[in-house]
Every structure is written in structure tokens, then in C-alpha cells.
Amino acid sequence: MKLSYKNNGLISAPILSFNSGDQLLDLKIKTFLTQEMLRRGYIFSNVIYLSLKHNKKNIDRFFDNFYQVLKKNSPNFSHNFFKKNIKGPIAHSGFKRLT
């Protein structure tokens, strides 16, 4: 699968929106990326908050890890792949839980 995404945020706080054409698949992509980045020691969501405390080394290391997760896994992204590889509940969309 060719991963399609859009940055809807700012340079200092990019917001990645995945655009597979299938909303549930997009949520599974977000969930899987969060899970895999947590395994590598990063708190990750589709919103990436950068800080003045993050130096070039921190940012480069984060994006190197993110790239490795994508490179290794994105060709396999499908509902079946995520059924086998997501270890918890699927992320929700927006603030539905509050209504």
C-alpha cells in the first residue's frame, strides 16, 4: 500500500492525516504507528509537538525511527495486517468519547 498523508498543522506542530479512502483503515494506521513508536520509546500520535528543548539530534533520531517503522511495515498496511499486529484497541476519531 502506498501510504498517503497530508500535513494539516503548522511547521512547529505537524498534524498527519492519513488518506487511504477508508476511515477505519486510517485509524488503524494511526494506532499501529503509535504502538510501534511507543515500543521505540516515543510518545507518538498523528500530532507531533516540537519544543525548543528538542535539539537536532533528538528530532533526527525521532524521524529516523519513524521512517524505519514506515519503511518496514507500510507496504503491508491492510485490515488483515492490523488485525494481526495491533495489540490493543483501535484509536478513536476526534472527541467522540466526550459526546
Helices and strands as residue ranges (DSSP letters): E 5-7, E 16-18, H 23-39, H 56-73, G 74-76, H 79-85, G 96-98
